[in-house]
Amino acid sequence: MSEKQKLIRIVCVEDEAEMIELVKMILSRKRSDGVTLEVHGANGGREGIELIKEIQPDLILLDLMMPDVDGWEVYQEIKNNTETSDIPVIILTAKAQSIDKLLGLHIARVNDYVTKPFGPQELIDSVERVLRENGLL
């Protein structure tokens, strides 16, 4: 890729296929800065852990409430693995309680916490801010 083009790989770990498609649609819009956001979907926590290990993404979007392995278990596994521990994580969840957000941002130290339903611009702003903070944009 040329200097102006950059590929940023994102894994969206989510148990609802429609949400993965929505995230792909929102983030794959043409950007003016030459950056391409490539979103890979993982259906559920177990598949998410495998996909994250396989492609080593630049960013992880992680749902909390999933039937097989919940998001916090996925998060712990990512952070306890030296190969994936530095990958920034944004929580995307319907758990909108203040205590959940507090636990995520201040106790678990996720990079951001976005509650569903969210607007497209809210997701874009969160992703761009976290990527900038981590020197990827």
Secondary structure, DSSP 4 states (H G I P E B T S, - for coil): --TT-EEEEEEEEES-HHHHHHHHHHHTS--TTSEEEEEEEEESHHHHHHHHHHH--SEEEE-S--SSS-HHHHHHHHHTSTTTTTS-EEEEES---HHHHHIIIIIS--SEEEESS--HHHHHHHHHHHHHHTT--
